[in-house]
Amino acid sequence: MNRIPLADVVKWLQAAGEPSRLRLLALCTEGALSVSDLAQALRQSEPRVSRHLKILSEGGLIVRMRQGQWVHYRVADQAEAASFVRGLLAQLDRSDPVILRDRAGARAAAAPRTERAAHGAESRLGRAIAGFITASGLSEPRGAVLVIGVSHPELLECAARASPRCTAVAPSRRAAQAARAFAERRGLSCRILKGAGVEPLGDADMVRLGEAFAAVLVDSSAGEEAFARTLQRARGLLAPGGRLWVFERYESLEGSRERVVEHPLARLRRLLGDASLVCERLSPLEADGEHVLAAVARPLVVAAAAEVGAAGPAA
């Protein structure tokens, strides 16, 4: 029998030792559920449930995973943590009215979502992303459009609707196949390529693409270093006057940098600046249990020239 360090046991007890979080743990043993499902089951707001899930996840008791367009939570795979959860929940009366109501609520919430997913329906976050893209002016890019990453199909659809010359780079063969199937269902014309390396956009991809783009859309879930390199490469692919749209997970930008606390919004602005890009618009988007930062930027030289032109000739 494995002996568990005291610090781990204390961490697990602190994470689970709250009524709502204990109820969430019980639900996560039933299967993978989204924040929307869990919020409906507990009859609490999604932001409140998201905070509880974050504590459970940081405590190592549950894991976050993507299934298609949705983010789901389930009990951790790590043997010791999973054993702790099973032992803890074994003490619960499974016929307790609150537990029974939670389980019934979760099943009722998950059923329509499963039906929507089977027909390729949009997610709420996807609709928010599409709304941000449309509101920030992608409707007429006047040239080719590149999509880097295909985590949110609605982003791909926006790009393909905006330009008949749409190219997407998917991170894996499976992701590329799913994106092609989505494009076929929606009647979209888009060239979809499998990325040549482990990063969202590598040097080999730059050579293969071989053209400049009026718009580049980055749908990222990479770490900060890979994300920073992707921004640099994406800027290099922009045609004169081109613009860059960026969608990055909030939690990917939450870590500290050299012991200095930096807010994710400020970090994204800094990373854009490091890539010689000027941020025109920045907005947090939240739905389906995901927190995404959305931004639009232009190359620094183009932005500076536009400001000079607007100011007029010097006296």
C-alpha positions as CSV (number, residue, x, y, z in Angstrom):
1,M,0.0,0.0,0.0
2,N,1.4,3.4,-1.0
3,R,1.9,5.9,1.8
4,I,0.7,9.4,0.9
5,P,2.6,12.5,2.1
6,L,0.9,14.5,4.8
7,A,1.0,17.7,2.6
8,D,-1.0,15.9,-0.2
9,V,-3.7,14.7,2.2
10,V,-4.1,18.2,3.6
11,K,-4.3,19.7,0.1
12,W,-7.0,17.2,-0.9
13,L,-9.0,17.8,2.3
14,Q,-8.8,21.5,1.9
15,A,-10.0,21.2,-1.8
16,A,-12.9,18.9,-1.0
17,G,-13.9,20.3,2.4
18,E,-16.8,22.5,1.2
19,P,-20.3,21.4,0.5
20,S,-20.5,22.5,-3.2
21,R,-17.1,21.1,-4.0
22,L,-18.0,17.8,-2.4
23,R,-21.2,17.7,-4.5
24,L,-19.1,18.5,-7.6
25,L,-16.8,15.6,-6.9
26,A,-19.7,13.3,-6.6
27,L,-21.0,14.4,-10.0
28,C,-17.6,14.1,-11.6
29,T,-17.4,10.4,-10.6
30,E,-20.5,9.9,-12.8
31,G,-18.6,10.9,-16.0
32,A,-17.2,14.0,-17.7
33,L,-19.4,17.0,-17.4
34,S,-19.1,20.6,-18.5
35,V,-19.4,23.7,-16.3
36,S,-22.8,24.4,-17.8
37,D,-24.0,20.9,-16.8
38,L,-22.6,21.2,-13.3
39,A,-24.0,24.7,-12.8
40,Q,-27.4,23.5,-13.8
41,A,-27.2,20.5,-11.6
42,L,-26.2,22.5,-8.5
43,R,-28.5,25.4,-9.4
44,Q,-25.6,27.8,-9.1
45,S,-24.1,30.3,-11.4
46,E,-21.4,29.2,-13.9
47,P,-18.7,31.7,-12.5
48,R,-19.3,30.3,-9.0
49,V,-19.0,26.7,-10.1
50,S,-16.0,27.6,-12.2
51,R,-14.2,28.9,-9.1
52,H,-15.0,25.7,-7.2
53,L,-13.8,23.6,-10.1
54,K,-10.5,25.6,-10.2
55,I,-9.9,24.8,-6.6
56,L,-10.6,21.1,-7.1
57,S,-8.4,21.0,-10.2
58,E,-5.5,22.8,-8.5
59,G,-5.9,20.4,-5.6
60,G,-5.3,17.5,-8.0
61,L,-8.8,15.9,-7.5
62,I,-10.3,16.5,-10.9
63,V,-8.9,17.1,-14.4
64,R,-9.9,19.4,-17.2
65,M,-10.2,18.0,-20.7
66,R,-11.5,19.1,-24.1
67,Q,-14.1,17.0,-25.9
68,G,-14.8,18.6,-29.3
69,Q,-16.0,22.1,-28.7
70,W,-16.6,21.6,-25.0
71,V,-14.5,21.5,-21.9
72,H,-15.4,18.8,-19.4
73,Y,-14.3,17.8,-15.9
74,R,-13.9,14.4,-14.4
75,V,-12.1,12.8,-11.4
76,A,-8.3,12.7,-11.7
77,D,-6.5,9.7,-13.2
78,Q,-3.7,9.8,-10.7
79,A,-4.1,6.6,-8.6
80,E,-3.7,8.1,-5.1
81,A,-6.0,11.0,-5.7
82,A,-8.6,8.9,-7.3
83,S,-8.5,6.4,-4.4
84,F,-8.9,9.3,-1.9
85,V,-12.0,10.6,-3.8
86,R,-13.5,7.1,-3.9
87,G,-12.9,6.6,-0.1
88,L,-14.3,10.1,0.7
89,L,-17.4,9.6,-1.4
90,A,-18.0,6.1,0.1
91,Q,-18.9,7.9,3.3
92,L,-21.8,9.7,1.6
93,D,-25.3,8.5,1.6
94,R,-26.0,8.2,-2.1
95,S,-29.7,8.3,-1.4
96,D,-29.4,11.8,0.1
97,P,-32.0,14.0,-1.6
98,V,-29.4,16.6,-2.5
99,I,-27.2,14.0,-4.2
100,L,-30.1,12.5,-6.0
101,R,-31.3,15.9,-7.2
102,D,-27.8,16.8,-8.4
103,R,-27.5,13.6,-10.4
104,A,-30.9,14.1,-12.0
105,G,-30.0,17.7,-12.9
106,A,-26.7,16.7,-14.4
107,R,-28.3,14.1,-16.6
108,A,-31.0,16.5,-17.8
109,A,-28.4,19.2,-18.6
110,A,-26.0,16.8,-20.5
111,A,-28.7,15.2,-22.7
112,P,-29.5,18.3,-25.0
113,R,-25.7,19.1,-25.2
114,T,-25.0,15.6,-26.4
115,E,-27.7,16.0,-29.0
116,R,-26.4,19.3,-30.2
117,A,-22.8,18.0,-30.5
118,A,-24.0,15.0,-32.6
119,H,-25.3,17.5,-35.2
120,G,-22.2,19.8,-35.1
121,A,-23.9,22.6,-33.3
122,E,-22.1,25.6,-32.1
123,S,-20.9,26.1,-28.5
124,R,-21.7,29.3,-26.7
125,L,-18.0,30.3,-26.5
126,G,-17.7,29.6,-30.3
127,R,-20.6,32.0,-30.9
128,A,-18.9,34.6,-28.6
129,I,-15.7,34.2,-30.6
130,A,-17.6,34.6,-33.9
131,G,-19.3,37.7,-32.6
132,F,-15.9,39.2,-31.6
133,I,-14.5,38.5,-35.1
134,T,-17.4,40.0,-36.9
135,A,-17.5,43.1,-34.7
136,S,-13.8,43.7,-35.2
137,G,-14.0,43.8,-39.0
138,L,-13.1,40.5,-40.6
139,S,-16.0,40.5,-43.0
140,E,-14.0,41.9,-45.9
141,P,-10.3,41.0,-45.5
142,R,-9.6,41.7,-49.3
143,G,-7.2,38.8,-49.5
144,A,-6.2,35.4,-48.2
145,V,-7.0,34.4,-44.6
146,L,-5.0,32.0,-42.4
147,V,-6.3,30.1,-39.3
148,I,-3.7,28.7,-36.9
149,G,-5.4,26.1,-34.7
150,V,-8.9,24.7,-35.1
151,S,-10.1,24.2,-31.5
152,H,-13.2,26.4,-32.2
153,P,-14.8,25.5,-35.5
154,E,-16.8,28.8,-35.5
155,L,-13.5,30.6,-35.9
156,L,-12.8,28.5,-39.0
157,E,-16.3,29.2,-40.4
158,C,-15.8,33.0,-39.9
159,A,-12.6,32.9,-41.9
160,A,-14.0,30.8,-44.7
161,R,-17.1,32.9,-45.0
162,A,-15.0,36.1,-45.2
163,S,-12.6,34.9,-47.9
164,P,-12.7,32.2,-50.6
165,R,-8.9,31.9,-50.1
166,C,-8.9,30.4,-46.6
167,T,-6.2,28.1,-45.2
168,A,-6.1,26.4,-41.8
169,V,-3.2,24.7,-40.0
170,A,-4.4,22.0,-37.6
171,P,-2.2,20.7,-34.7
172,S,-2.8,17.0,-35.5
173,R,-4.1,14.6,-38.1
174,R,-7.2,14.0,-36.0
175,A,-7.9,17.7,-35.6
176,A,-7.4,18.2,-39.4
177,Q,-9.9,15.4,-40.1
178,A,-12.4,16.9,-37.7
179,A,-12.0,20.4,-39.2
180,R,-12.4,19.0,-42.8
181,A,-15.6,17.2,-41.7
182,F,-16.9,20.4,-40.1
183,A,-16.1,22.4,-43.3
184,E,-17.9,19.8,-45.4
185,R,-21.0,19.8,-43.3
186,R,-21.1,23.6,-43.4
187,G,-20.4,23.9,-47.1
188,L,-17.1,25.8,-46.5
189,S,-14.3,26.1,-49.0
190,C,-11.1,26.0,-46.9
191,R,-7.7,24.3,-47.4
192,I,-6.9,22.5,-44.1
193,L,-3.3,21.3,-43.5
194,K,-1.8,19.3,-40.7
195,G,0.9,21.2,-38.9
196,A,4.5,20.0,-39.6
197,G,5.7,20.2,-36.0
198,V,4.6,20.3,-32.4
199,E,4.1,24.0,-32.2
200,P,0.9,25.7,-33.6
201,L,3.0,27.2,-36.5
202,G,6.6,26.1,-37.1
203,D,9.3,27.2,-39.5
204,A,8.3,24.3,-41.9
205,D,4.8,25.6,-42.0
206,M,6.0,29.1,-42.9
207,V,7.8,27.7,-45.9
208,R,4.9,25.5,-47.0
209,L,2.3,28.4,-46.8
210,G,4.4,30.6,-49.0
211,E,2.2,33.6,-49.2
212,A,1.1,36.7,-47.3
213,F,-2.3,36.9,-45.7
214,A,-4.7,39.8,-45.2
215,A,-5.8,38.3,-41.9
216,V,-4.3,35.7,-39.6
217,L,-6.4,34.1,-36.8
218,V,-4.6,32.4,-34.0
219,D,-6.6,29.9,-32.0
220,S,-4.0,29.0,-29.4
221,S,-3.8,26.7,-26.4
222,A,0.1,26.6,-26.3
223,G,2.3,27.6,-23.5
224,E,3.7,31.1,-23.3
225,E,7.0,30.5,-25.1
226,A,5.3,28.6,-28.0
227,F,2.6,31.2,-28.1
228,A,5.2,34.0,-28.3
229,R,7.0,32.3,-31.2
230,T,3.6,31.8,-32.9
231,L,2.9,35.5,-32.7
232,Q,6.3,36.3,-34.2
233,R,5.7,34.0,-37.1
234,A,2.1,35.1,-37.7
235,R,3.3,38.7,-37.9
236,G,5.7,37.6,-40.6
237,L,2.9,36.2,-42.7
238,L,0.8,39.4,-42.7
239,A,0.5,41.3,-45.9
240,P,0.8,45.1,-45.8
241,G,-2.2,46.4,-44.0
242,G,-3.0,43.0,-42.6
243,R,-4.4,42.3,-39.2
244,L,-4.0,39.6,-36.6
245,W,-6.8,38.1,-34.4
246,V,-5.7,36.2,-31.3
247,F,-7.7,33.8,-29.0
248,E,-5.7,32.5,-26.1
249,R,-6.8,30.6,-23.0
250,Y,-6.9,32.9,-19.9
251,E,-5.2,30.3,-17.7
252,S,-2.3,29.9,-20.2
253,L,-1.3,33.5,-19.3
254,E,-1.9,33.3,-15.5
255,G,1.6,32.1,-14.5
256,S,4.2,34.3,-12.9
257,R,7.1,35.7,-14.8
258,E,10.4,36.1,-12.8
259,R,8.4,36.3,-9.6
260,V,6.5,39.4,-10.8
261,V,2.7,39.0,-10.9
262,E,1.4,40.0,-14.2
263,H,-2.3,40.1,-15.1
264,P,-3.2,38.0,-18.2
265,L,-4.6,41.0,-20.0
266,A,-1.3,42.9,-19.5
267,R,0.7,39.8,-20.4
268,L,-1.1,39.4,-23.7
269,R,-0.5,43.1,-24.5
270,R,3.2,42.7,-23.7
271,L,3.5,39.6,-25.8
272,L,1.9,41.4,-28.7
273,G,4.3,44.3,-28.2
274,D,7.3,41.9,-28.1
275,A,6.2,40.6,-31.5
276,S,6.1,44.3,-32.8
277,L,2.3,44.3,-32.9
278,V,0.0,47.0,-31.6
279,C,-3.2,45.8,-29.8
280,E,-6.3,47.6,-31.2
281,R,-8.9,45.7,-29.2
282,L,-8.8,43.3,-26.3
283,S,-11.7,41.5,-24.6
284,P,-12.1,38.6,-22.2
285,L,-14.7,36.0,-23.4
286,E,-16.3,33.5,-21.0
287,A,-18.7,30.6,-21.7
288,D,-18.9,26.8,-21.5
289,G,-16.5,26.9,-18.6
290,E,-13.7,28.4,-20.7
291,H,-12.1,31.8,-20.3
292,V,-10.5,33.2,-23.5
293,L,-8.7,36.5,-24.2
294,A,-9.5,37.8,-27.6
295,A,-7.4,40.5,-29.3
296,V,-7.0,42.3,-32.6
297,A,-3.6,43.8,-33.5
298,R,-1.7,45.4,-36.4
299,P,2.0,45.4,-37.2
300,L,3.8,48.3,-35.3
301,V,5.0,50.0,-38.5
302,V,1.6,50.0,-40.1
303,A,-0.1,51.3,-37.0
304,A,2.5,54.1,-36.5
305,A,2.1,55.1,-40.2
306,A,-1.7,55.3,-39.7
307,E,-1.3,57.5,-36.7
308,V,1.0,59.9,-38.6
309,G,-1.5,60.1,-41.5
310,A,-4.4,60.8,-39.2
311,A,-2.4,63.7,-37.5
312,G,-1.8,65.4,-40.8
313,P,1.4,67.2,-42.0
314,A,3.5,69.0,-39.5
315,A,3.3,72.8,-39.4
